[in-house]
Amino acid sequence: MAEAGVSIDTSGGGRRVRFAGPLLVSALGGLRDQLGALPGSGPVTIDLAGAGAMDTAGAWLIVTLRRRLRAEGVETRVEGADAKQALLIETVEKALPTEDAAAQRPGGLVGWIGSVGEATAAAGVVAAEMTSFAGEIVAAFAATLVRPWRLRVTALVHHMQDVGLNAVPIVTLMAFLIGVVLAFMGSVQLRQFGAEVFVVDLIAITILRVLGVLMAAIIVAGRTASAYTAAIGSMKLREEIDAMRTLGLDPIEVLVLPRVLALVIMLPLLAFLANVAGLAGGALMAWIELGISPALFAARLVEASDPWNFLVGMIQAPFFAAIIGIVGCYEGMKVEKSAESLGARTSDAVVLAIFLVIVVTAAFSVFFMQVDV
């Protein structure tokens, strides 16, 4: 394939940069180096009359040359481009970042305040959109209560198995290990005061009240929120959601509601299993480290634990489930038509779901403390 060429004419009070040959990635060679410093002075005309076929690499070369010259204060125009070349150059121009985007943002304290303001405004928009999305889900659920035959039972059972049964091994293992670590660390500290038996109280209150449901929710947030976003986002990429709307189907009712209901049903069960596994891990470590037998551990557990400790943890589970389901489905619905958007939204779903779960945990802790529960 012939190499692309360039010649620079400085006669006539200006500079004319003439391109010749195909402006393709395979033919550009060292053309960019030849355009590093143009001789002469005055306005520059980029002449494409002698140029052949052009791809995005050739268009990028033209755009970057024109932007560099404009940044230097040189008047620049393009001549001789046919319709296809002009359209490709315009498309590449729009796709590239705007000129001097970094220089336009002020630095220092002013720039930091501006960034904080932009982030706050963006968070407000997300909160408003997510609230509206949650309202749509509630409306769909109310419509399903009125017409229960519209509920997708097959999809509901499938998602219950996916988010519930398939998550049992990882949830119970993590909760068991948390119980082991908690008992070990507690025994090390309490042994200094001769209060080893109170490690049972520590494990019972911590696991049943907070850590059991919190660990289950965090694992489900990382596992399920990302899966929901990826599944719904992939359907949006393939325009399946648009096809549903064309057929008169409501994506909220068909895709979102079964997923959220499956989480609301299964997360309390996972939290219960996490409680059992955490207590089992704590009992094992207490037996190994402190010599507290399982029978003594169980007796002390019944004596020391208040039923409200268990109920406080279980009350939080449906709220966590709703948050995780709403975030995962919302981010999936916001996916744009690119793989990059799908990846970014999947990451955002996990981070946002875990963040909101922890925020709600803190809110519940303050609330139950205020009501003396």
N, C-alpha and C positions, 0 to 999 in steps of 0.2 A: 504494500500500500504506500502511495506517495505521502511524503511528509508535508505537513503544513508549513507555510513560509510567511514571513512578514517583512515589509520594507517601509522605511520611514522617509517621507519627502518633506523637507523643511523650506521649500521655496514658496513664494507667494504670501509671506507674512504669517504663516501658521504652520502647523504640523499635521500631515496626513499619514495615518497608520494604515497601510494596505495589507489585508490578509489575503492569502492565496492558498488553494488546496483545501482538503477536507479538515474541518475543525472537529476532529474526533479524538477520543481519549487515546487511541492507539497511534495517532499521527501527530500529536502535539509536540512530543519530544521536549526539547529545551526551549520552546517558544516563550515560556513565561520568563526565563532568564533574559532573553533578548529584549523583553519589554520592561526590564527593571528600571532603567533610567533613559528617558527619551531625550535625544539631542534637541537643541534649539529652544525656542520659547514661543509663547502665544497659544491660541486655542488649538485644540486637538480634534481632528475628524477621524473617526474610526470607519474605514471604508471596507465593507464586506461584499462589494460587487464581485470580486474575484474569488470569494470563498466558496467552497463546495458544501458537502453535507455537514451538518452540525449536530452534535449531541449535547447532553447537559454539561459535559466537561468543557466543550468549546464555549457554550453560553456562559458558564461560570467564569472562564478566562476573560470574556468581554466585560461581564458585569464587574468583576474585581478591578480590572484596568480602569473602567469608567469611574468607579467609586474612589479609587486611589487618586486619580487626577482631580476629581471634584474636591476631595479632602485637601489637596494642595492648592485649591483656589483656581484651577484651570478649567476654562469653559470647554465642555466636551459634548459631542453629538455623534450619533451613529447614522451612517448612510449606506445605501446599497443592499440592505438586508431584504430578502424576500419575506413573504407573509409568514411562512413556517419558522424562519429564523427569528423574526421579530417576536412572534408569539412565544417561542422557547426562551428567548432572552427575558421577556417580560415575566414569564412564569418563574424562572430562576431568580430574578430580581425580587419578586414577592416572597419567595421561599427563604431567602437568606435573611439573617438578622438585619435590622435597620442600621443605617450608618451611624457610627458614633453612639451606639446605644449605651455603652458603658460610660462614655464621657458625659452623657446627658444627665446621669444620676449623680446628684451631689454626694460628696463624701463626708466623713466625720459624723458629728452628732446629728446634723440635719438629715443626712442620708439614712442614718440608723432610725431616726424618728419616722422618716417616710416609709421605711421598710416595715416598721412595727404597725404603722397606720394601714398600709396595704394588707398586711397579714390579718389584722383585726377585721378589716372590711370583708376580706375573703372568708374569714371564719363566720362572720355574721350572715353572709350569703348562704354558706353551707348549712348553717343552723336553720335558717328560714326554709331552705329547700328540703332539708331532711324532715322538718316538722310537717311540711305540706305532704311529703311522701308518706310519713307515718299516718297522717289523716286519711290518705287514700287507702292505706291498708286497713285501717279501722272501718272505713266505709264499706270496703269489700267484705270484711268479716261480718259486719252487720247484715249486709245483703245475703251472705251465706247462711246466717242464722234464720233469716226469713225464708230462704229457699235452700234448705240443706242439701238437696239433690245436686246442686251446682258445685259442691265441694269436690275437688279432685282427690278422691280417696286413694287411688293407686299411687299418685304422685306423693301424697302425704305419707303413706306407708314406706315408700321408697326412700324419701328423705329422712324419715325417722330411723330407718336402718343405717343410712349413711352417716348421719350426724350423731346418732346415739350408739347403736350396737357396735359399729366399727370403731368408735372412739373409746370404748370401754378399756381395752388393754393399755393404751398410753395414759389415760386419765388415772386409772388405778395404780399403775406403776409410779407415776410422778407423785401422786398423793402418798403412796407407801413410803417413798424415799423422803418426802418432806417430813412425814411422821418420824422416821428414823433420825433425821438430822435434828429435828426439834427436841426429841427425847435426849439425844446425846448431848447437845449444847445445854439443855436445861439441867441435866444431871451433873454436868461439870460445875455449873454455877451453884446449884442448890446443895451439892455435897459439902461445900465450904461452910454451910450453916447447919449441917446435920438435918436438912429438910428434904431428903431425897424423895420421900413419899409424895411430896407436893408436885413432883414432875407429872403425875397423873392429872392433877388439876390443870396444870399448864397445857398439857396436850389436849385435854378435853375441851377447855374453853377456846383455845386457839384454833383447833381443827374444826370443831362443830360450829363455832360462831363466825369465823372469817375464812380461814385458809382453805377449808375443804371446797366450799362453793367458789371461792376466788380462783383457786388453781384450776378447777374444772372449767370455769368461764374463760380464763386466759387461754387454756389449751384449745377450747372450742373456738375462741375468737381467732387464734392463729390458724386453726385447721379448717374451720367452716366458713368464716367470713371471706377468706381468700378463695375458697372453692365456689361460693355463691357468686362472687364478683367475676371470677374467670368464666363460669358457666353462662351467666346472663350476658356478660360482655362479649363472649364468643358468638352468642346468638345475635347480638346486636351487630357485630362485625359482618355476619352473614345475612343481615337484613331479615332474619326470621321474625323479629319482634314487629317490624313494619308489616310483614306478611300477616301476622296475627291480627293486627289492627285492621288490615284490609278485609280479612275474613269476619270481622265483627267480634273478635275475641279480645277480652281485656287482659293485657299482660300482668296486671297486678293480681287479678283473680287466678290466672292460669299458672304463673311462674312464681310470684312473690309470696302470696298467701300460704300455699302449702309449705314452703320453706320456713317461713316464720313460725307457723303453727307447729311444725316438726321440732323446731328448736325449743319452743315454749313447753312442749310436752316432754322432751327428752332431757333437757338440761337439769331439771330437778332430780331426775333419776341418776344422772351422772354425778351430780353433787352428793347424793346419798351414798353412792358407791365410793366416791372420793373420801367421804367422812369415814366410812368403814375401813377403807384401805389405810388412811392416815392413822386411825386409832390402832390398827393392826401393826403398822410399822413402829409406832411409838411403844406399843406393848412389847414387841420383840426386843427393841433396844433397851427398854427398861428392865427386861428379864436378863439380858446379856450383861448390861453395864451395872445395874443396881441390885440384881437378884430379886426383883419384884416379880413374883410368879404371875402367870396369866389370871389365875383365880383371884389373887389379891388385887391385881390391876383392875379386873372387872368389878370387884366389890367397891374399890375406891372410886371407880368411874361412876357407878350408880349413886354413891353417897355424895360425891362432890359436884356432879354436873346437874345443872338446872335444865329442865326440859326447854326453857326459853332459849338456851344456847343453841339447841338444835333448830328450833323454830325460826330464830332470827336468821340463821344461815339459809334455811330453805325458803323463807319469804323472799329473799333477794334473787333467787334463781330465775323465776319467770321474767323479772325485769332485765336481768343480764341477757337472757335469751332473746327477748324482744329487741334489745339494743343491738346485739350482734347480728340478728337477722335483718333488721332494718338497714344497718350500715352496709352489710355485704351486698344486699340487693340494690340499695341506692347507688353505691359505687359502680355496680354492674350496669345499671341503667344509664349512668353518666359516661360510659365508655364511648369514645369517638371512633371513627372508622380507620384505626391504625393499630398495629401491634404494640407500638410504643405507649399509646394511651391505655391499652389493656394492662400492660405491665405496671404502669404507674398507678392506675386505679386499684389494682390488686394489692400493691404495697400500701397504698393509702387506707384501704379497707382494714387491713390487719392493724396498722398503727392506730387508726381512729377508734376501732372497736375496743382494743385493749385500753386505750386512754379513757374512753367513756366508762368502761367497766370499773376502772380504778376510781374515777371521779364519783360514780354512783355508790361504790363501796364506802368511800369516805363520807358521802352524804348520809347513807344509812347508818353508819357508825355514830355520827353526831346526833342523828334523829333518835336512835334507840337509847343513847346516853341521856338525852334530854327528857325522854319519857320514862327513864329509869327502868329499862328492860335489860 
